[in-house]
């Protein structure tokens, strides 16, 4: 994993609030490791956030799966409920999350960059509620770590939407869960500043959410096109 900031002199002051939106989910989101622990390339580039003021919002279903739940509880991962997210930002902790969620995992295709984003506005609404900057993050090469198959795609997507369970068909090296060796560059986009709300935690207007959602999509497209030349970004 390598960290590629938007500029050589890029800075993310740890005393400010951020919502890091990470794409794509892939079969596994390797960039999450870079934000979840200290002494990572991200931590070295932007000290003072990892392990201290940065928490991951992850799918609630994770915390109902034995053993898997125990693993995630050892890391800075918490339930991605609205209440928990607001409490974290209100306490001064920044958050990182994957807007595309399980649905993005199901549609992962090796060699393609597909993100579920056109209707995902909750993270924008969250940032606006607390005046947090929104930081686009893209894991270039993340989807190439496994070979995926489109078989029964419609049925698997139905299961994901109805039950919240992602069923992905994939394999890695030697037809095992071991990922293929491929470089993953974690692209860090320039933070999108948001206005300070009159009351922290209040729900922003839908017009403001729409405006910043469009800004975010434009920023993500620009980040991807600047660094990824062998494929285009597909936004669903």
SEFI-966146 format. One record per residue (C-alpha): residue number from 1; residue in one letter; x, y, z. Coordinates in steps of 0.1 Angstrom, whole numbers, padded with zeros to 4 digits. Layout:
N
<pt seq="NUM" type="a" east="X" north="Y" up="Z"/>
...
***
This chain:
236
<pt seq="1" type="x" east="0000" north="0000" up="0000"/>
<pt seq="2" type="x" east="0012" north="0035" up="-0009"/>
<pt seq="3" type="x" east="-0003" north="0068" up="0001"/>
<pt seq="4" type="x" east="-0006" north="0095" up="-0026"/>
<pt seq="5" type="x" east="-0017" north="0129" up="-0012"/>
<pt seq="6" type="x" east="-0032" north="0155" up="-0035"/>
<pt seq="7" type="x" east="-0001" north="0177" up="-0032"/>
<pt seq="8" type="x" east="0035" north="0173" up="-0020"/>
<pt seq="9" type="x" east="0029" north="0198" up="0008"/>
<pt seq="10" type="x" east="-0006" north="0184" up="0017"/>
<pt seq="11" type="x" east="-0017" north="0188" up="0053"/>
<pt seq="12" type="x" east="-0046" north="0175" up="0074"/>
<pt seq="13" type="x" east="-0045" north="0193" up="0108"/>
<pt seq="14" type="x" east="-0056" north="0168" up="0134"/>
<pt seq="15" type="x" east="-0076" north="0194" up="0153"/>
<pt seq="16" type="x" east="-0100" north="0197" up="0124"/>
<pt seq="17" type="x" east="-0130" north="0174" up="0116"/>
<pt seq="18" type="x" east="-0130" north="0151" up="0086"/>
<pt seq="19" type="x" east="-0152" north="0126" up="0070"/>
<pt seq="20" type="x" east="-0130" north="0103" up="0048"/>
<pt seq="21" type="x" east="-0151" north="0086" up="0021"/>
<pt seq="22" type="x" east="-0132" north="0056" up="0008"/>
<pt seq="23" type="x" east="-0138" north="0039" up="-0026"/>
<pt seq="24" type="x" east="-0142" north="0013" up="-0039"/>
<pt seq="25" type="x" east="-0152" north="-0014" up="-0014"/>
<pt seq="26" type="x" east="-0139" north="-0042" up="-0035"/>
<pt seq="27" type="x" east="-0140" north="-0078" up="-0021"/>
<pt seq="28" type="x" east="-0119" north="-0063" up="0007"/>
<pt seq="29" type="x" east="-0111" north="-0027" up="0011"/>
<pt seq="30" type="x" east="-0073" north="-0026" up="0016"/>
<pt seq="31" type="x" east="-0072" north="0012" up="0022"/>
<pt seq="32" type="x" east="-0090" north="0007" up="0055"/>
<pt seq="33" type="x" east="-0058" north="-0006" up="0070"/>
<pt seq="34" type="x" east="-0041" north="0026" up="0062"/>
<pt seq="35" type="x" east="-0066" north="0046" up="0084"/>
<pt seq="36" type="x" east="-0071" north="0020" up="0111"/>
<pt seq="37" type="x" east="-0036" north="0019" up="0126"/>
<pt seq="38" type="x" east="-0006" north="0039" up="0134"/>
<pt seq="39" type="x" east="0028" north="0037" up="0115"/>
<pt seq="40" type="x" east="0011" north="0034" up="0081"/>
<pt seq="41" type="x" east="0019" north="0055" up="0051"/>
<pt seq="42" type="x" east="-0012" north="0076" up="0058"/>
<pt seq="43" type="x" east="-0002" north="0081" up="0094"/>
<pt seq="44" type="x" east="0033" north="0091" up="0084"/>
<pt seq="45" type="x" east="0020" north="0116" up="0058"/>
<pt seq="46" type="x" east="-0007" north="0130" up="0082"/>
<pt seq="47" type="x" east="0003" north="0125" up="0118"/>
<pt seq="48" type="x" east="-0020" north="0129" up="0147"/>
<pt seq="49" type="x" east="-0051" north="0113" up="0133"/>
<pt seq="50" type="x" east="-0047" north="0075" up="0132"/>
<pt seq="51" type="x" east="-0052" north="0058" up="0166"/>
<pt seq="52" type="x" east="-0062" north="0090" up="0183"/>
<pt seq="53" type="x" east="-0089" north="0110" up="0164"/>
<pt seq="54" type="x" east="-0101" north="0087" up="0137"/>
<pt seq="55" type="x" east="-0128" north="0060" up="0138"/>
<pt seq="56" type="x" east="-0143" north="0037" up="0112"/>
<pt seq="57" type="x" east="-0180" north="0035" up="0107"/>
<pt seq="58" type="x" east="-0188" north="-0001" up="0095"/>
<pt seq="59" type="x" east="-0219" north="-0021" up="0087"/>
<pt seq="60" type="x" east="-0239" north="-0031" up="0117"/>
<pt seq="61" type="x" east="-0242" north="-0067" up="0106"/>
<pt seq="62" type="x" east="-0205" north="-0071" up="0113"/>
<pt seq="63" type="x" east="-0211" north="-0069" up="0150"/>
<pt seq="64" type="x" east="-0236" north="-0098" up="0149"/>
<pt seq="65" type="x" east="-0211" north="-0123" up="0134"/>
<pt seq="66" type="x" east="-0192" north="-0144" up="0160"/>
<pt seq="67" type="x" east="-0154" north="-0141" up="0157"/>
<pt seq="68" type="x" east="-0156" north="-0115" up="0130"/>
<pt seq="69" type="x" east="-0171" north="-0092" up="0155"/>
<pt seq="70" type="x" east="-0143" north="-0099" up="0180"/>
<pt seq="71" type="x" east="-0117" north="-0091" up="0153"/>
<pt seq="72" type="x" east="-0133" north="-0057" up="0144"/>
<pt seq="73" type="x" east="-0137" north="-0047" up="0180"/>
<pt seq="74" type="x" east="-0099" north="-0049" up="0184"/>
<pt seq="75" type="x" east="-0096" north="-0020" up="0158"/>
<pt seq="76" type="x" east="-0112" north="0014" up="0158"/>
<pt seq="77" type="x" east="-0144" north="0002" up="0142"/>
<pt seq="78" type="x" east="-0179" north="0010" up="0154"/>
<pt seq="79" type="x" east="-0215" north="0005" up="0143"/>
<pt seq="80" type="x" east="-0224" north="0029" up="0114"/>
<pt seq="81" type="x" east="-0257" north="0040" up="0130"/>
<pt seq="82" type="x" east="-0267" north="0076" up="0126"/>
<pt seq="83" type="x" east="-0266" north="0081" up="0164"/>
<pt seq="84" type="x" east="-0230" north="0067" up="0168"/>
<pt seq="85" type="x" east="-0218" north="0087" up="0138"/>
<pt seq="86" type="x" east="-0231" north="0120" up="0152"/>
<pt seq="87" type="x" east="-0218" north="0113" up="0187"/>
<pt seq="88" type="x" east="-0183" north="0107" up="0173"/>
<pt seq="89" type="x" east="-0181" north="0139" up="0153"/>
<pt seq="90" type="x" east="-0197" north="0158" up="0182"/>
<pt seq="91" type="x" east="-0169" north="0145" up="0205"/>
<pt seq="92" type="x" east="-0142" north="0158" up="0181"/>
<pt seq="93" type="x" east="-0134" north="0125" up="0164"/>
<pt seq="94" type="x" east="-0131" north="0123" up="0126"/>
<pt seq="95" type="x" east="-0145" north="0092" up="0108"/>
<pt seq="96" type="x" east="-0138" north="0071" up="0078"/>
<pt seq="97" type="x" east="-0163" north="0050" up="0059"/>
<pt seq="98" type="x" east="-0172" north="0033" up="0026"/>
<pt seq="99" type="x" east="-0202" north="0050" up="0011"/>
<pt seq="100" type="x" east="-0208" north="0021" up="-0014"/>
<pt seq="101" type="x" east="-0211" north="-0005" up="0014"/>
<pt seq="102" type="x" east="-0220" north="-0041" up="0008"/>
<pt seq="103" type="x" east="-0237" north="-0033" up="-0026"/>
<pt seq="104" type="x" east="-0204" north="-0021" up="-0039"/>
<pt seq="105" type="x" east="-0187" north="-0053" up="-0028"/>
<pt seq="106" type="x" east="-0212" north="-0074" up="-0047"/>
<pt seq="107" type="x" east="-0207" north="-0056" up="-0080"/>
<pt seq="108" type="x" east="-0169" north="-0056" up="-0078"/>
<pt seq="109" type="x" east="-0153" north="-0066" up="-0111"/>
<pt seq="110" type="x" east="-0116" north="-0072" up="-0115"/>
<pt seq="111" type="x" east="-0100" north="-0046" up="-0139"/>
<pt seq="112" type="x" east="-0129" north="-0021" up="-0134"/>
<pt seq="113" type="x" east="-0135" north="0008" up="-0111"/>
<pt seq="114" type="x" east="-0172" north="0008" up="-0102"/>
<pt seq="115" type="x" east="-0185" north="0028" up="-0072"/>
<pt seq="116" type="x" east="-0221" north="0031" up="-0058"/>
<pt seq="117" type="x" east="-0225" north="0068" up="-0051"/>
<pt seq="118" type="x" east="-0252" north="0085" up="-0071"/>
<pt seq="119" type="x" east="-0278" north="0080" up="-0043"/>
<pt seq="120" type="x" east="-0254" north="0077" up="-0014"/>
<pt seq="121" type="x" east="-0257" north="0111" up="0004"/>
<pt seq="122" type="x" east="-0257" north="0102" up="0041"/>
<pt seq="123" type="x" east="-0220" north="0108" up="0045"/>
<pt seq="124" type="x" east="-0224" north="0143" up="0029"/>
<pt seq="125" type="x" east="-0253" north="0150" up="0052"/>
<pt seq="126" type="x" east="-0233" north="0139" up="0082"/>
<pt seq="127" type="x" east="-0203" north="0161" up="0073"/>
<pt seq="128" type="x" east="-0226" north="0191" up="0068"/>
<pt seq="129" type="x" east="-0243" north="0186" up="0101"/>
<pt seq="130" type="x" east="-0210" north="0191" up="0119"/>
<pt seq="131" type="x" east="-0191" north="0214" up="0095"/>
<pt seq="132" type="x" east="-0166" north="0186" up="0088"/>
<pt seq="133" type="x" east="-0144" north="0186" up="0056"/>
<pt seq="134" type="x" east="-0152" north="0157" up="0032"/>
<pt seq="135" type="x" east="-0121" north="0140" up="0019"/>
<pt seq="136" type="x" east="-0124" north="0117" up="-0012"/>
<pt seq="137" type="x" east="-0102" north="0086" up="-0010"/>
<pt seq="138" type="x" east="-0097" north="0061" up="-0038"/>
<pt seq="139" type="x" east="-0078" north="0028" up="-0037"/>
<pt seq="140" type="x" east="-0064" north="0025" up="-0072"/>
<pt seq="141" type="x" east="-0058" north="-0012" up="-0078"/>
<pt seq="142" type="x" east="-0080" north="-0023" up="-0050"/>
<pt seq="143" type="x" east="-0104" north="-0042" up="-0073"/>
<pt seq="144" type="x" east="-0076" north="-0061" up="-0089"/>
<pt seq="145" type="x" east="-0067" north="-0081" up="-0058"/>
<pt seq="146" type="x" east="-0093" north="-0109" up="-0066"/>
<pt seq="147" type="x" east="-0109" north="-0125" up="-0097"/>
<pt seq="148" type="x" east="-0146" north="-0120" up="-0096"/>
<pt seq="149" type="x" east="-0175" north="-0137" up="-0113"/>
<pt seq="150" type="x" east="-0209" north="-0122" up="-0124"/>
<pt seq="151" type="x" east="-0228" north="-0154" up="-0121"/>
<pt seq="152" type="x" east="-0262" north="-0150" up="-0103"/>
<pt seq="153" type="x" east="-0254" north="-0113" up="-0100"/>
<pt seq="154" type="x" east="-0291" north="-0103" up="-0099"/>
<pt seq="155" type="x" east="-0300" north="-0128" up="-0072"/>
<pt seq="156" type="x" east="-0269" north="-0118" up="-0051"/>
<pt seq="157" type="x" east="-0277" north="-0082" up="-0054"/>
<pt seq="158" type="x" east="-0313" north="-0089" up="-0043"/>
<pt seq="159" type="x" east="-0300" north="-0107" up="-0012"/>
<pt seq="160" type="x" east="-0278" north="-0078" up="-0004"/>
<pt seq="161" type="x" east="-0306" north="-0053" up="-0007"/>
<pt seq="162" type="x" east="-0332" north="-0074" up="0013"/>
<pt seq="163" type="x" east="-0310" north="-0089" up="0039"/>
<pt seq="164" type="x" east="-0279" north="-0067" up="0040"/>
<pt seq="165" type="x" east="-0256" north="-0096" up="0033"/>
<pt seq="166" type="x" east="-0230" north="-0094" up="0005"/>
<pt seq="167" type="x" east="-0225" north="-0127" up="-0013"/>
<pt seq="168" type="x" east="-0195" north="-0123" up="-0036"/>
<pt seq="169" type="x" east="-0181" north="-0149" up="-0060"/>
<pt seq="170" type="x" east="-0143" north="-0146" up="-0061"/>
<pt seq="171" type="x" east="-0109" north="-0162" up="-0056"/>
<pt seq="172" type="x" east="-0073" north="-0151" up="-0053"/>
<pt seq="173" type="x" east="-0041" north="-0169" up="-0060"/>
<pt seq="174" type="x" east="-0042" north="-0206" up="-0065"/>
<pt seq="175" type="x" east="-0081" north="-0204" up="-0063"/>
<pt seq="176" type="x" east="-0078" north="-0195" up="-0026"/>
<pt seq="177" type="x" east="-0087" north="-0163" up="-0006"/>
<pt seq="178" type="x" east="-0051" north="-0151" up="-0009"/>
<pt seq="179" type="x" east="-0052" north="-0119" up="-0029"/>
<pt seq="180" type="x" east="-0032" north="-0115" up="-0061"/>
<pt seq="181" type="x" east="-0001" north="-0094" up="-0058"/>
<pt seq="182" type="x" east="-0009" north="-0060" up="-0072"/>
<pt seq="183" type="x" east="0000" north="-0025" up="-0061"/>
<pt seq="184" type="x" east="-0027" north="-0005" up="-0044"/>
<pt seq="185" type="x" east="-0023" north="0033" up="-0044"/>
<pt seq="186" type="x" east="-0044" north="0051" up="-0018"/>
<pt seq="187" type="x" east="-0052" north="0084" up="-0034"/>
<pt seq="188" type="x" east="-0061" north="0112" up="-0010"/>
<pt seq="189" type="x" east="-0081" north="0140" up="-0025"/>
<pt seq="190" type="x" east="-0081" north="0176" up="-0014"/>
<pt seq="191" type="x" east="-0106" north="0182" up="0015"/>
<pt seq="192" type="x" east="-0139" north="0197" up="0005"/>
<pt seq="193" type="x" east="-0146" north="0224" up="0032"/>
<pt seq="194" type="x" east="-0182" north="0226" up="0044"/>
<pt seq="195" type="x" east="-0199" north="0256" up="0061"/>
<pt seq="196" type="x" east="-0201" north="0258" up="0098"/>
<pt seq="197" type="x" east="-0237" north="0250" up="0109"/>
<pt seq="198" type="x" east="-0256" north="0274" up="0131"/>
<pt seq="199" type="x" east="-0263" north="0244" up="0155"/>
<pt seq="200" type="x" east="-0238" north="0215" up="0155"/>
<pt seq="201" type="x" east="-0256" north="0183" up="0146"/>
<pt seq="202" type="x" east="-0287" north="0199" up="0130"/>
<pt seq="203" type="x" east="-0299" north="0184" up="0098"/>
<pt seq="204" type="x" east="-0288" north="0204" up="0067"/>
<pt seq="205" type="x" east="-0312" north="0214" up="0040"/>
<pt seq="206" type="x" east="-0316" north="0190" up="0011"/>
<pt seq="207" type="x" east="-0305" north="0217" up="-0013"/>
<pt seq="208" type="x" east="-0272" north="0220" up="0005"/>
<pt seq="209" type="x" east="-0267" north="0182" up="0006"/>
<pt seq="210" type="x" east="-0274" north="0181" up="-0031"/>
<pt seq="211" type="x" east="-0249" north="0208" up="-0038"/>
<pt seq="212" type="x" east="-0220" north="0192" up="-0018"/>
<pt seq="213" type="x" east="-0229" north="0157" up="-0031"/>
<pt seq="214" type="x" east="-0223" north="0170" up="-0067"/>
<pt seq="215" type="x" east="-0191" north="0187" up="-0056"/>
<pt seq="216" type="x" east="-0179" north="0155" up="-0041"/>
<pt seq="217" type="x" east="-0186" north="0134" up="-0072"/>
<pt seq="218" type="x" east="-0168" north="0160" up="-0094"/>
<pt seq="219" type="x" east="-0138" north="0159" up="-0070"/>
<pt seq="220" type="x" east="-0137" north="0121" up="-0070"/>
<pt seq="221" type="x" east="-0138" north="0120" up="-0108"/>
<pt seq="222" type="x" east="-0110" north="0145" up="-0110"/>
<pt seq="223" type="x" east="-0089" north="0125" up="-0084"/>
<pt seq="224" type="x" east="-0094" north="0093" up="-0104"/>
<pt seq="225" type="x" east="-0087" north="0107" up="-0138"/>
<pt seq="226" type="x" east="-0055" north="0124" up="-0126"/>
<pt seq="227" type="x" east="-0040" north="0092" up="-0113"/>
<pt seq="228" type="x" east="-0057" north="0062" up="-0131"/>
<pt seq="229" type="x" east="-0051" north="0060" up="-0168"/>
<pt seq="230" type="x" east="-0060" north="0025" up="-0178"/>
<pt seq="231" type="x" east="-0097" north="0027" up="-0170"/>
<pt seq="232" type="x" east="-0125" north="0051" up="-0164"/>
<pt seq="233" type="x" east="-0145" north="0056" up="-0132"/>
<pt seq="234" type="x" east="-0180" north="0042" up="-0133"/>
<pt seq="235" type="x" east="-0205" north="0057" up="-0109"/>
<pt seq="236" type="x" east="-0238" north="0040" up="-0102"/>
***
